[in-house]
Amino acid sequence: MPFANLKVPAGTLTPAQKETLIAKVTDLYADTFGEAVRDRTMVLIDEVVDGGWGIRGEVLTLARIQQRSA
């Protein structure tokens, strides 16, 4: 069974965006491994709590993400 585990900062995706991600990842797996895997493909989106991860040695927070994208 193909399995994708996506980790994103909590509060950054709407339900519609999650639905889109799940559909697109499933499509990608089906395109890569063949249509037969579509019904067995699992996509899990984990929302990491604010400040629960880092990049370049710095704690990543929602405020920092929003600040950098402004």
Beta strands, then each sheet from edge to edge (+ up, - down):
strand 1: 3-9
strand 2: 42-48
strand 3: 53-55
strand 4: 58-60
sheet 1: 1+ 2+
sheet 2: 3+ 4-
end
